[in-house]
Amino acid sequence: MMTEQELAELKANLEAKLSELLERAETLENKLREPGDSDWSENAVVLENQETLVALGGATEKEIGDIRLALERIAKGEYGRCSRCHKSIPKARLSVLPWATTCVQCA
């Protein structure tokens, strides 16, 4: 189980990461709103870039959701417990994947 100090540090790190991801998501969204070029060949490049931006945006949104869920679990006192078997999630797993909601056996 994590100490209060470790949990506070983790929460601060997750909140900082969330803020960074929200800024990234806004930047991606703004880039996707930019008007296209009148040149069709230039538009082809723009569309390809937009596909990449959409993929990045999707991954960013998923990570935002995962971090928000982790912060909710911290607030509820459920962080570090497997949502399926209710055993402790090892610190090693949480250090690699701080938003993990399940232990390795239940994943």
Gaussian input, Z-matrix of N, CA and C with variables (Angstrom, degrees):
# hf/3-21g

backbone

0 1
 N
 C     1     B1
 C     2     B2     1     A1
 N     3     B3     2     A2     1     D1
 C     4     B4     3     A3     2     D2
 C     5     B5     4     A4     3     D3
 N     6     B6     5     A5     4     D4
 C     7     B7     6     A6     5     D5
 C     8     B8     7     A7     6     D6
 N     9     B9     8     A8     7     D7
 C    10    B10     9     A9     8     D8
 C    11    B11    10    A10     9     D9
 N    12    B12    11    A11    10    D10
 C    13    B13    12    A12    11    D11
 C    14    B14    13    A13    12    D12
 N    15    B15    14    A14    13    D13
 C    16    B16    15    A15    14    D14
 C    17    B17    16    A16    15    D15
 N    18    B18    17    A17    16    D16
 C    19    B19    18    A18    17    D17
 C    20    B20    19    A19    18    D18
 N    21    B21    20    A20    19    D19
 C    22    B22    21    A21    20    D20
 C    23    B23    22    A22    21    D21
 N    24    B24    23    A23    22    D22
 C    25    B25    24    A24    23    D23
 C    26    B26    25    A25    24    D24
 N    27    B27    26    A26    25    D25
 C    28    B28    27    A27    26    D26
 C    29    B29    28    A28    27    D27
 N    30    B30    29    A29    28    D28
 C    31    B31    30    A30    29    D29
 C    32    B32    31    A31    30    D30
 N    33    B33    32    A32    31    D31
 C    34    B34    33    A33    32    D32
 C    35    B35    34    A34    33    D33
 N    36    B36    35    A35    34    D34
 C    37    B37    36    A36    35    D35
 C    38    B38    37    A37    36    D36
 N    39    B39    38    A38    37    D37
 C    40    B40    39    A39    38    D38
 C    41    B41    40    A40    39    D39
 N    42    B42    41    A41    40    D40
 C    43    B43    42    A42    41    D41
 C    44    B44    43    A43    42    D42
 N    45    B45    44    A44    43    D43
 C    46    B46    45    A45    44    D44
 C    47    B47    46    A46    45    D45
 N    48    B48    47    A47    46    D46
 C    49    B49    48    A48    47    D47
 C    50    B50    49    A49    48    D48
 N    51    B51    50    A50    49    D49
 C    52    B52    51    A51    50    D50
 C    53    B53    52    A52    51    D51
 N    54    B54    53    A53    52    D52
 C    55    B55    54    A54    53    D53
 C    56    B56    55    A55    54    D54
 N    57    B57    56    A56    55    D55
 C    58    B58    57    A57    56    D56
 C    59    B59    58    A58    57    D57
 N    60    B60    59    A59    58    D58
 C    61    B61    60    A60    59    D59
 C    62    B62    61    A61    60    D60
 N    63    B63    62    A62    61    D61
 C    64    B64    63    A63    62    D62
 C    65    B65    64    A64    63    D63
 N    66    B66    65    A65    64    D64
 C    67    B67    66    A66    65    D65
 C    68    B68    67    A67    66    D66
 N    69    B69    68    A68    67    D67
 C    70    B70    69    A69    68    D68
 C    71    B71    70    A70    69    D69
 N    72    B72    71    A71    70    D70
 C    73    B73    72    A72    71    D71
 C    74    B74    73    A73    72    D72
 N    75    B75    74    A74    73    D73
 C    76    B76    75    A75    74    D74
 C    77    B77    76    A76    75    D75
 N    78    B78    77    A77    76    D76
 C    79    B79    78    A78    77    D77
 C    80    B80    79    A79    78    D78
 N    81    B81    80    A80    79    D79
 C    82    B82    81    A81    80    D80
 C    83    B83    82    A82    81    D81
 N    84    B84    83    A83    82    D82
 C    85    B85    84    A84    83    D83
 C    86    B86    85    A85    84    D84
 N    87    B87    86    A86    85    D85
 C    88    B88    87    A87    86    D86
 C    89    B89    88    A88    87    D87
 N    90    B90    89    A89    88    D88
 C    91    B91    90    A90    89    D89
 C    92    B92    91    A91    90    D90
 N    93    B93    92    A92    91    D91
 C    94    B94    93    A93    92    D92
 C    95    B95    94    A94    93    D93
 N    96    B96    95    A95    94    D94
 C    97    B97    96    A96    95    D95
 C    98    B98    97    A97    96    D96
 N    99    B99    98    A98    97    D97
 C   100   B100    99    A99    98    D98
 C   101   B101   100   A100    99    D99
 N   102   B102   101   A101   100   D100
 C   103   B103   102   A102   101   D101
 C   104   B104   103   A103   102   D102
 N   105   B105   104   A104   103   D103
 C   106   B106   105   A105   104   D104
 C   107   B107   106   A106   105   D105
 N   108   B108   107   A107   106   D106
 C   109   B109   108   A108   107   D107
 C   110   B110   109   A109   108   D108
 N   111   B111   110   A110   109   D109
 C   112   B112   111   A111   110   D110
 C   113   B113   112   A112   111   D111
 N   114   B114   113   A113   112   D112
 C   115   B115   114   A114   113   D113
 C   116   B116   115   A115   114   D114
 N   117   B117   116   A116   115   D115
 C   118   B118   117   A117   116   D116
 C   119   B119   118   A118   117   D117
 N   120   B120   119   A119   118   D118
 C   121   B121   120   A120   119   D119
 C   122   B122   121   A121   120   D120
 N   123   B123   122   A122   121   D121
 C   124   B124   123   A123   122   D122
 C   125   B125   124   A124   123   D123
 N   126   B126   125   A125   124   D124
 C   127   B127   126   A126   125   D125
 C   128   B128   127   A127   126   D126
 N   129   B129   128   A128   127   D127
 C   130   B130   129   A129   128   D128
 C   131   B131   130   A130   129   D129
 N   132   B132   131   A131   130   D130
 C   133   B133   132   A132   131   D131
 C   134   B134   133   A133   132   D132
 N   135   B135   134   A134   133   D133
 C   136   B136   135   A135   134   D134
 C   137   B137   136   A136   135   D135
 N   138   B138   137   A137   136   D136
 C   139   B139   138   A138   137   D137
 C   140   B140   139   A139   138   D138
 N   141   B141   140   A140   139   D139
 C   142   B142   141   A141   140   D140
 C   143   B143   142   A142   141   D141
 N   144   B144   143   A143   142   D142
 C   145   B145   144   A144   143   D143
 C   146   B146   145   A145   144   D144
 N   147   B147   146   A146   145   D145
 C   148   B148   147   A147   146   D146
 C   149   B149   148   A148   147   D147
 N   150   B150   149   A149   148   D148
 C   151   B151   150   A150   149   D149
 C   152   B152   151   A151   150   D150
 N   153   B153   152   A152   151   D151
 C   154   B154   153   A153   152   D152
 C   155   B155   154   A154   153   D153
 N   156   B156   155   A155   154   D154
 C   157   B157   156   A156   155   D155
 C   158   B158   157   A157   156   D156
 N   159   B159   158   A158   157   D157
 C   160   B160   159   A159   158   D158
 C   161   B161   160   A160   159   D159
 N   162   B162   161   A161   160   D160
 C   163   B163   162   A162   161   D161
 C   164   B164   163   A163   162   D162
 N   165   B165   164   A164   163   D163
 C   166   B166   165   A165   164   D164
 C   167   B167   166   A166   165   D165
 N   168   B168   167   A167   166   D166
 C   169   B169   168   A168   167   D167
 C   170   B170   169   A169   168   D168
 N   171   B171   170   A170   169   D169
 C   172   B172   171   A171   170   D170
 C   173   B173   172   A172   171   D171
 N   174   B174   173   A173   172   D172
 C   175   B175   174   A174   173   D173
 C   176   B176   175   A175   174   D174
 N   177   B177   176   A176   175   D175
 C   178   B178   177   A177   176   D176
 C   179   B179   178   A178   177   D177
 N   180   B180   179   A179   178   D178
 C   181   B181   180   A180   179   D179
 C   182   B182   181   A181   180   D180
 N   183   B183   182   A182   181   D181
 C   184   B184   183   A183   182   D182
 C   185   B185   184   A184   183   D183
 N   186   B186   185   A185   184   D184
 C   187   B187   186   A186   185   D185
 C   188   B188   187   A187   186   D186
 N   189   B189   188   A188   187   D187
 C   190   B190   189   A189   188   D188
 C   191   B191   190   A190   189   D189
 N   192   B192   191   A191   190   D190
 C   193   B193   192   A192   191   D191
 C   194   B194   193   A193   192   D192
 N   195   B195   194   A194   193   D193
 C   196   B196   195   A195   194   D194
 C   197   B197   196   A196   195   D195
 N   198   B198   197   A197   196   D196
 C   199   B199   198   A198   197   D197
 C   200   B200   199   A199   198   D198
 N   201   B201   200   A200   199   D199
 C   202   B202   201   A201   200   D200
 C   203   B203   202   A202   201   D201
 N   204   B204   203   A203   202   D202
 C   205   B205   204   A204   203   D203
 C   206   B206   205   A205   204   D204
 N   207   B207   206   A206   205   D205
 C   208   B208   207   A207   206   D206
 C   209   B209   208   A208   207   D207
 N   210   B210   209   A209   208   D208
 C   211   B211   210   A210   209   D209
 C   212   B212   211   A211   210   D210
 N   213   B213   212   A212   211   D211
 C   214   B214   213   A213   212   D212
 C   215   B215   214   A214   213   D213
 N   216   B216   215   A215   214   D214
 C   217   B217   216   A216   215   D215
 C   218   B218   217   A217   216   D216
 N   219   B219   218   A218   217   D217
 C   220   B220   219   A219   218   D218
 C   221   B221   220   A220   219   D219
 N   222   B222   221   A221   220   D220
 C   223   B223   222   A222   221   D221
 C   224   B224   223   A223   222   D222
 N   225   B225   224   A224   223   D223
 C   226   B226   225   A225   224   D224
 C   227   B227   226   A226   225   D225
 N   228   B228   227   A227   226   D226
 C   229   B229   228   A228   227   D227
 C   230   B230   229   A229   228   D228
 N   231   B231   230   A230   229   D229
 C   232   B232   231   A231   230   D230
 C   233   B233   232   A232   231   D231
 N   234   B234   233   A233   232   D232
 C   235   B235   234   A234   233   D233
 C   236   B236   235   A235   234   D234
 N   237   B237   236   A236   235   D235
 C   238   B238   237   A237   236   D236
 C   239   B239   238   A238   237   D237
 N   240   B240   239   A239   238   D238
 C   241   B241   240   A240   239   D239
 C   242   B242   241   A241   240   D240
 N   243   B243   242   A242   241   D241
 C   244   B244   243   A243   242   D242
 C   245   B245   244   A244   243   D243
 N   246   B246   245   A245   244   D244
 C   247   B247   246   A246   245   D245
 C   248   B248   247   A247   246   D246
 N   249   B249   248   A248   247   D247
 C   250   B250   249   A249   248   D248
 C   251   B251   250   A250   249   D249
 N   252   B252   251   A251   250   D250
 C   253   B253   252   A252   251   D251
 C   254   B254   253   A253   252   D252
 N   255   B255   254   A254   253   D253
 C   256   B256   255   A255   254   D254
 C   257   B257   256   A256   255   D255
 N   258   B258   257   A257   256   D256
 C   259   B259   258   A258   257   D257
 C   260   B260   259   A259   258   D258
 N   261   B261   260   A260   259   D259
 C   262   B262   261   A261   260   D260
 C   263   B263   262   A262   261   D261
 N   264   B264   263   A263   262   D262
 C   265   B265   264   A264   263   D263
 C   266   B266   265   A265   264   D264
 N   267   B267   266   A266   265   D265
 C   268   B268   267   A267   266   D266
 C   269   B269   268   A268   267   D267
 N   270   B270   269   A269   268   D268
 C   271   B271   270   A270   269   D269
 C   272   B272   271   A271   270   D270
 N   273   B273   272   A272   271   D271
 C   274   B274   273   A273   272   D272
 C   275   B275   274   A274   273   D273
 N   276   B276   275   A275   274   D274
 C   277   B277   276   A276   275   D275
 C   278   B278   277   A277   276   D276
 N   279   B279   278   A278   277   D277
 C   280   B280   279   A279   278   D278
 C   281   B281   280   A280   279   D279
 N   282   B282   281   A281   280   D280
 C   283   B283   282   A282   281   D281
 C   284   B284   283   A283   282   D282
 N   285   B285   284   A284   283   D283
 C   286   B286   285   A285   284   D284
 C   287   B287   286   A286   285   D285
 N   288   B288   287   A287   286   D286
 C   289   B289   288   A288   287   D287
 C   290   B290   289   A289   288   D288
 N   291   B291   290   A290   289   D289
 C   292   B292   291   A291   290   D290
 C   293   B293   292   A292   291   D291
 N   294   B294   293   A293   292   D292
 C   295   B295   294   A294   293   D293
 C   296   B296   295   A295   294   D294
 N   297   B297   296   A296   295   D295
 C   298   B298   297   A297   296   D296
 C   299   B299   298   A298   297   D297
 N   300   B300   299   A299   298   D298
 C   301   B301   300   A300   299   D299
 C   302   B302   301   A301   300   D300
 N   303   B303   302   A302   301   D301
 C   304   B304   303   A303   302   D302
 C   305   B305   304   A304   303   D303
 N   306   B306   305   A305   304   D304
 C   307   B307   306   A306   305   D305
 C   308   B308   307   A307   306   D306
 N   309   B309   308   A308   307   D307
 C   310   B310   309   A309   308   D308
 C   311   B311   310   A310   309   D309
 N   312   B312   311   A311   310   D310
 C   313   B313   312   A312   311   D311
 C   314   B314   313   A313   312   D312
 N   315   B315   314   A314   313   D313
 C   316   B316   315   A315   314   D314
 C   317   B317   316   A316   315   D315
 N   318   B318   317   A317   316   D316
 C   319   B319   318   A318   317   D317
 C   320   B320   319   A319   318   D318

   B1=1.4520
   B2=1.5273
   B3=1.3157
   B4=1.4590
   B5=1.5244
   B6=1.3266
   B7=1.4552
   B8=1.5313
   B9=1.3164
   B10=1.4702
   B11=1.5309
   B12=1.3352
   B13=1.4699
   B14=1.5279
   B15=1.3320
   B16=1.4587
   B17=1.5299
   B18=1.3091
   B19=1.4518
   B20=1.5326
   B21=1.3295
   B22=1.4668
   B23=1.5313
   B24=1.3293
   B25=1.4640
   B26=1.5254
   B27=1.3181
   B28=1.4516
   B29=1.5284
   B30=1.3124
   B31=1.4677
   B32=1.5220
   B33=1.3160
   B34=1.4672
   B35=1.5301
   B36=1.3289
   B37=1.4662
   B38=1.5298
   B39=1.3322
   B40=1.4571
   B41=1.5289
   B42=1.3209
   B43=1.4704
   B44=1.5266
   B45=1.3449
   B46=1.4658
   B47=1.5278
   B48=1.3254
   B49=1.4625
   B50=1.5318
   B51=1.3182
   B52=1.4593
   B53=1.5220
   B54=1.2988
   B55=1.4597
   B56=1.5300
   B57=1.3183
   B58=1.4635
   B59=1.5421
   B60=1.3204
   B61=1.4617
   B62=1.5238
   B63=1.3213
   B64=1.4628
   B65=1.5262
   B66=1.3264
   B67=1.4678
   B68=1.5286
   B69=1.3332
   B70=1.4632
   B71=1.5244
   B72=1.3267
   B73=1.4590
   B74=1.5311
   B75=1.3050
   B76=1.4619
   B77=1.5286
   B78=1.3249
   B79=1.4635
   B80=1.5232
   B81=1.3294
   B82=1.4609
   B83=1.5242
   B84=1.3243
   B85=1.4588
   B86=1.5252
   B87=1.3092
   B88=1.4728
   B89=1.5235
   B90=1.3184
   B91=1.4681
   B92=1.5230
   B93=1.3222
   B94=1.4658
   B95=1.5279
   B96=1.3149
   B97=1.4689
   B98=1.5271
   B99=1.3428
   B100=1.4586
   B101=1.5243
   B102=1.3348
   B103=1.4637
   B104=1.5251
   B105=1.3273
   B106=1.4589
   B107=1.5134
   B108=1.3027
   B109=1.4575
   B110=1.5293
   B111=1.3224
   B112=1.4686
   B113=1.5295
   B114=1.3099
   B115=1.4645
   B116=1.5267
   B117=1.3473
   B118=1.4686
   B119=1.5213
   B120=1.3459
   B121=1.4752
   B122=1.5293
   B123=1.3051
   B124=1.4692
   B125=1.5225
   B126=1.3273
   B127=1.4629
   B128=1.5219
   B129=1.3274
   B130=1.4644
   B131=1.5277
   B132=1.3166
   B133=1.4663
   B134=1.5278
   B135=1.3225
   B136=1.4612
   B137=1.5269
   B138=1.3310
   B139=1.4612
   B140=1.5203
   B141=1.3163
   B142=1.4705
   B143=1.5245
   B144=1.3234
   B145=1.4650
   B146=1.5236
   B147=1.3324
   B148=1.4610
   B149=1.5257
   B150=1.3193
   B151=1.4691
   B152=1.5273
   B153=1.3167
   B154=1.4631
   B155=1.5235
   B156=1.3263
   B157=1.4637
   B158=1.5258
   B159=1.3313
   B160=1.4627
   B161=1.5254
   B162=1.3304
   B163=1.4671
   B164=1.5247
   B165=1.3165
   B166=1.4684
   B167=1.5213
   B168=1.3193
   B169=1.4584
   B170=1.5174
   B171=1.3246
   B172=1.4625
   B173=1.5198
   B174=1.3297
   B175=1.4687
   B176=1.5248
   B177=1.3287
   B178=1.4676
   B179=1.5247
   B180=1.3318
   B181=1.4613
   B182=1.5250
   B183=1.3348
   B184=1.4617
   B185=1.5289
   B186=1.3225
   B187=1.4679
   B188=1.5291
   B189=1.3281
   B190=1.4709
   B191=1.5275
   B192=1.3251
   B193=1.4587
   B194=1.5130
   B195=1.3421
   B196=1.4650
   B197=1.5240
   B198=1.3269
   B199=1.4690
   B200=1.5272
   B201=1.3136
   B202=1.4708
   B203=1.5302
   B204=1.3168
   B205=1.4646
   B206=1.5322
   B207=1.3244
   B208=1.4625
   B209=1.5275
   B210=1.3318
   B211=1.4687
   B212=1.5295
   B213=1.3227
   B214=1.4687
   B215=1.5241
   B216=1.3185
   B217=1.4641
   B218=1.5255
   B219=1.3349
   B220=1.4727
   B221=1.5198
   B222=1.3324
   B223=1.4698
   B224=1.5269
   B225=1.3259
   B226=1.4672
   B227=1.5300
   B228=1.3411
   B229=1.4540
   B230=1.5252
   B231=1.3316
   B232=1.4607
   B233=1.5177
   B234=1.3185
   B235=1.4605
   B236=1.5298
   B237=1.3225
   B238=1.4575
   B239=1.5144
   B240=1.3257
   B241=1.4645
   B242=1.5165
   B243=1.3127
   B244=1.4605
   B245=1.5284
   B246=1.3267
   B247=1.4630
   B248=1.5287
   B249=1.3267
   B250=1.4695
   B251=1.5256
   B252=1.3408
   B253=1.4696
   B254=1.5296
   B255=1.3363
   B256=1.4728
   B257=1.5256
   B258=1.3281
   B259=1.4677
   B260=1.5214
   B261=1.3238
   B262=1.4613
   B263=1.5212
   B264=1.3279
   B265=1.4577
   B266=1.5291
   B267=1.3306
   B268=1.4640
   B269=1.5389
   B270=1.3307
   B271=1.4627
   B272=1.5220
   B273=1.3295
   B274=1.4673
   B275=1.5389
   B276=1.3237
   B277=1.4672
   B278=1.5258
   B279=1.3167
   B280=1.4620
   B281=1.5272
   B282=1.3291
   B283=1.4658
   B284=1.5246
   B285=1.3385
   B286=1.4579
   B287=1.5251
   B288=1.3164
   B289=1.4593
   B290=1.5301
   B291=1.3521
   B292=1.4685
   B293=1.5248
   B294=1.3126
   B295=1.4697
   B296=1.5235
   B297=1.3300
   B298=1.4558
   B299=1.5234
   B300=1.3229
   B301=1.4620
   B302=1.5278
   B303=1.3364
   B304=1.4609
   B305=1.5152
   B306=1.3278
   B307=1.4524
   B308=1.5441
   B309=1.3074
   B310=1.4593
   B311=1.5314
   B312=1.3196
   B313=1.4652
   B314=1.5241
   B315=1.3289
   B316=1.4647
   B317=1.5357
   B318=1.3211
   B319=1.4790
   B320=1.5077
   A1=109.06
   A2=116.59
   A3=121.76
   A4=110.38
   A5=114.66
   A6=119.92
   A7=108.77
   A8=115.95
   A9=120.98
   A10=110.34
   A11=116.38
   A12=121.59
   A13=110.72
   A14=117.26
   A15=121.39
   A16=110.93
   A17=116.44
   A18=121.53
   A19=110.84
   A20=116.81
   A21=121.10
   A22=110.61
   A23=116.50
   A24=120.79
   A25=110.65
   A26=116.38
   A27=121.40
   A28=110.20
   A29=116.74
   A30=121.44
   A31=110.36
   A32=117.47
   A33=121.40
   A34=110.55
   A35=116.86
   A36=120.87
   A37=111.07
   A38=117.04
   A39=120.86
   A40=110.89
   A41=116.87
   A42=120.53
   A43=110.91
   A44=117.19
   A45=120.71
   A46=110.61
   A47=116.84
   A48=121.30
   A49=110.20
   A50=117.40
   A51=121.85
   A52=110.11
   A53=117.51
   A54=121.78
   A55=110.44
   A56=116.64
   A57=122.16
   A58=110.69
   A59=116.35
   A60=120.67
   A61=112.29
   A62=117.10
   A63=120.27
   A64=110.73
   A65=116.65
   A66=120.71
   A67=110.05
   A68=116.88
   A69=121.11
   A70=110.36
   A71=116.72
   A72=121.02
   A73=110.53
   A74=116.99
   A75=120.40
   A76=110.67
   A77=117.32
   A78=121.60
   A79=110.84
   A80=116.59
   A81=120.58
   A82=111.13
   A83=115.64
   A84=120.20
   A85=111.16
   A86=116.41
   A87=120.34
   A88=111.35
   A89=117.35
   A90=120.72
   A91=110.74
   A92=116.75
   A93=120.00
   A94=112.25
   A95=117.04
   A96=121.47
   A97=113.02
   A98=117.00
   A99=120.33
   A100=110.05
   A101=116.63
   A102=119.35
   A103=111.45
   A104=115.39
   A105=121.06
   A106=112.16
   A107=115.72
   A108=123.96
   A109=108.57
   A110=117.24
   A111=120.12
   A112=111.84
   A113=118.11
   A114=122.94
   A115=109.10
   A116=117.90
   A117=121.35
   A118=112.34
   A119=118.18
   A120=119.36
   A121=110.39
   A122=115.86
   A123=119.93
   A124=109.47
   A125=116.54
   A126=120.62
   A127=112.03
   A128=117.81
   A129=121.09
   A130=110.14
   A131=116.47
   A132=120.88
   A133=109.50
   A134=116.37
   A135=121.15
   A136=110.27
   A137=117.54
   A138=121.27
   A139=111.66
   A140=116.05
   A141=119.52
   A142=110.20
   A143=115.84
   A144=119.93
   A145=110.93
   A146=116.39
   A147=119.85
   A148=110.68
   A149=117.44
   A150=119.98
   A151=110.32
   A152=115.82
   A153=120.68
   A154=109.84
   A155=116.55
   A156=120.61
   A157=111.43
   A158=116.86
   A159=120.83
   A160=109.95
   A161=116.89
   A162=120.51
   A163=110.49
   A164=116.77
   A165=120.58
   A166=110.81
   A167=115.58
   A168=120.01
   A169=111.47
   A170=117.14
   A171=121.32
   A172=111.74
   A173=116.02
   A174=120.44
   A175=110.28
   A176=115.94
   A177=120.57
   A178=110.57
   A179=117.03
   A180=120.93
   A181=111.68
   A182=116.89
   A183=120.04
   A184=110.30
   A185=115.89
   A186=119.53
   A187=110.78
   A188=117.79
   A189=121.39
   A190=109.52
   A191=116.90
   A192=120.89
   A193=112.55
   A194=116.26
   A195=120.72
   A196=111.47
   A197=116.22
   A198=120.51
   A199=110.41
   A200=117.39
   A201=119.75
   A202=110.48
   A203=116.27
   A204=119.94
   A205=110.79
   A206=117.13
   A207=120.49
   A208=110.42
   A209=116.72
   A210=119.99
   A211=111.35
   A212=117.18
   A213=120.45
   A214=110.75
   A215=116.41
   A216=120.75
   A217=110.69
   A218=116.98
   A219=120.24
   A220=109.21
   A221=116.58
   A222=121.24
   A223=111.96
   A224=116.80
   A225=121.20
   A226=112.91
   A227=117.19
   A228=120.37
   A229=113.25
   A230=116.36
   A231=121.24
   A232=112.80
   A233=117.30
   A234=120.75
   A235=110.22
   A236=115.46
   A237=120.56
   A238=113.69
   A239=116.96
   A240=122.83
   A241=108.58
   A242=116.22
   A243=121.97
   A244=108.84
   A245=115.52
   A246=119.77
   A247=112.48
   A248=117.14
   A249=120.19
   A250=112.62
   A251=116.44
   A252=119.33
   A253=112.56
   A254=117.12
   A255=124.72
   A256=113.88
   A257=117.66
   A258=120.65
   A259=108.48
   A260=115.66
   A261=120.06
   A262=110.61
   A263=115.14
   A264=120.95
   A265=105.82
   A266=118.34
   A267=120.36
   A268=112.39
   A269=115.50
   A270=121.46
   A271=111.10
   A272=116.97
   A273=120.44
   A274=110.21
   A275=116.65
   A276=120.12
   A277=110.29
   A278=116.71
   A279=120.43
   A280=111.85
   A281=117.26
   A282=118.77
   A283=110.90
   A284=117.02
   A285=121.51
   A286=111.09
   A287=115.97
   A288=122.52
   A289=108.29
   A290=117.24
   A291=120.33
   A292=114.90
   A293=118.08
   A294=119.93
   A295=111.85
   A296=117.61
   A297=120.87
   A298=110.08
   A299=116.42
   A300=120.83
   A301=111.93
   A302=115.92
   A303=120.11
   A304=110.35
   A305=115.07
   A306=120.32
   A307=108.10
   A308=117.18
   A309=121.48
   A310=110.39
   A311=117.98
   A312=121.65
   A313=111.38
   A314=117.77
   A315=121.03
   A316=112.72
   A317=116.65
   A318=120.11
   A319=112.28
   D1=152.07
   D2=-178.32
   D3=-87.01
   D4=147.40
   D5=175.42
   D6=-77.59
   D7=165.32
   D8=177.59
   D9=-58.15
   D10=-41.60
   D11=-179.88
   D12=-62.97
   D13=-46.13
   D14=179.11
   D15=-62.38
   D16=-41.49
   D17=-179.98
   D18=-65.49
   D19=-40.42
   D20=178.56
   D21=-64.61
   D22=-42.10
   D23=178.30
   D24=-64.70
   D25=-43.27
   D26=179.35
   D27=-62.11
   D28=-45.06
   D29=179.29
   D30=-59.68
   D31=-44.23
   D32=178.97
   D33=-62.64
   D34=-42.12
   D35=178.80
   D36=-64.90
   D37=-42.46
   D38=179.21
   D39=-64.94
   D40=-40.78
   D41=178.86
   D42=-64.55
   D43=-39.52
   D44=177.59
   D45=-65.64
   D46=-42.59
   D47=178.50
   D48=-64.37
   D49=-40.58
   D50=178.65
   D51=-61.13
   D52=-45.01
   D53=179.09
   D54=-60.33
   D55=-44.17
   D56=178.55
   D57=-61.40
   D58=-44.16
   D59=-179.32
   D60=-67.83
   D61=-36.88
   D62=177.41
   D63=-64.09
   D64=-39.23
   D65=176.36
   D66=-64.73
   D67=-43.09
   D68=178.98
   D69=-61.58
   D70=-44.03
   D71=-179.61
   D72=-61.64
   D73=-40.98
   D74=179.01
   D75=-65.45
   D76=-41.86
   D77=178.03
   D78=-61.62
   D79=-45.28
   D80=178.85
   D81=-61.99
   D82=-42.78
   D83=179.69
   D84=-62.65
   D85=-41.21
   D86=178.60
   D87=-64.69
   D88=-39.81
   D89=178.68
   D90=-64.83
   D91=-36.63
   D92=179.84
   D93=-70.31
   D94=-22.20
   D95=-179.98
   D96=-83.07
   D97=-13.59
   D98=-177.61
   D99=-62.08
   D100=138.17
   D101=-179.33
   D102=-66.93
   D103=152.86
   D104=179.21
   D105=-77.62
   D106=174.22
   D107=179.04
   D108=-92.33
   D109=152.84
   D110=179.32
   D111=-75.79
   D112=-19.20
   D113=178.44
   D114=-79.37
   D115=121.96
   D116=-174.69
   D117=-63.84
   D118=-35.14
   D119=179.85
   D120=-69.86
   D121=-35.57
   D122=176.20
   D123=-67.84
   D124=-38.47
   D125=177.51
   D126=-62.43
   D127=-34.60
   D128=177.85
   D129=-61.46
   D130=-42.26
   D131=178.27
   D132=-66.78
   D133=-42.45
   D134=179.41
   D135=-61.23
   D136=-44.15
   D137=179.25
   D138=-62.30
   D139=-40.30
   D140=177.48
   D141=-63.00
   D142=-43.13
   D143=177.75
   D144=-64.09
   D145=-36.71
   D146=179.74
   D147=-66.03
   D148=-37.20
   D149=177.20
   D150=-60.48
   D151=-40.75
   D152=177.75
   D153=-65.02
   D154=-43.73
   D155=179.64
   D156=-63.01
   D157=-39.13
   D158=178.51
   D159=-63.75
   D160=-42.65
   D161=178.45
   D162=-63.20
   D163=-44.22
   D164=177.60
   D165=-62.87
   D166=-39.86
   D167=179.07
   D168=-62.90
   D169=-41.34
   D170=178.50
   D171=-62.99
   D172=-44.02
   D173=178.92
   D174=-65.33
   D175=-39.09
   D176=179.12
   D177=-64.88
   D178=-44.00
   D179=179.29
   D180=-62.60
   D181=-38.34
   D182=178.43
   D183=-64.49
   D184=-44.93
   D185=179.74
   D186=-64.52
   D187=-38.05
   D188=176.26
   D189=-59.61
   D190=-46.29
   D191=178.78
   D192=-61.78
   D193=-42.14
   D194=179.12
   D195=-62.53
   D196=-42.51
   D197=-179.65
   D198=-68.32
   D199=-41.12
   D200=177.75
   D201=-61.13
   D202=-40.72
   D203=177.95
   D204=-63.68
   D205=-41.88
   D206=178.02
   D207=-61.67
   D208=-42.45
   D209=178.62
   D210=-64.90
   D211=-37.08
   D212=175.42
   D213=-63.67
   D214=-42.26
   D215=-179.94
   D216=-64.81
   D217=-36.06
   D218=175.87
   D219=-63.43
   D220=-47.85
   D221=-178.30
   D222=-60.94
   D223=-35.02
   D224=-178.92
   D225=-86.29
   D226=-5.01
   D227=-178.15
   D228=77.21
   D229=19.70
   D230=-178.57
   D231=-102.69
   D232=-4.47
   D233=-175.70
   D234=-64.91
   D235=137.97
   D236=177.99
   D237=88.58
   D238=0.17
   D239=176.73
   D240=-111.17
   D241=135.96
   D242=178.57
   D243=-64.91
   D244=131.85
   D245=-179.29
   D246=-73.84
   D247=-10.28
   D248=179.25
   D249=-101.97
   D250=-56.67
   D251=-175.39
   D252=-98.31
   D253=-10.66
   D254=177.15
   D255=68.73
   D256=13.15
   D257=173.49
   D258=-82.90
   D259=164.23
   D260=178.26
   D261=-66.95
   D262=139.47
   D263=172.88
   D264=-86.50
   D265=127.43
   D266=-177.79
   D267=-57.70
   D268=143.94
   D269=-179.92
   D270=-57.06
   D271=-35.71
   D272=-179.47
   D273=-60.10
   D274=-41.67
   D275=178.52
   D276=-66.60
   D277=-43.16
   D278=-178.76
   D279=-68.42
   D280=-29.39
   D281=178.55
   D282=-70.19
   D283=-30.70
   D284=178.50
   D285=-84.62
   D286=-38.97
   D287=-175.77
   D288=-133.48
   D289=78.77
   D290=-172.81
   D291=-61.80
   D292=-15.38
   D293=178.99
   D294=-100.87
   D295=14.12
   D296=178.14
   D297=-60.28
   D298=135.49
   D299=178.38
   D300=-110.64
   D301=-5.68
   D302=179.66
   D303=-132.88
   D304=155.19
   D305=173.34
   D306=-75.15
   D307=171.23
   D308=-177.67
   D309=-61.76
   D310=-40.37
   D311=-177.98
   D312=-62.84
   D313=-35.43
   D314=-176.72
   D315=-91.74
   D316=-11.39
   D317=-176.72
   D318=-67.08

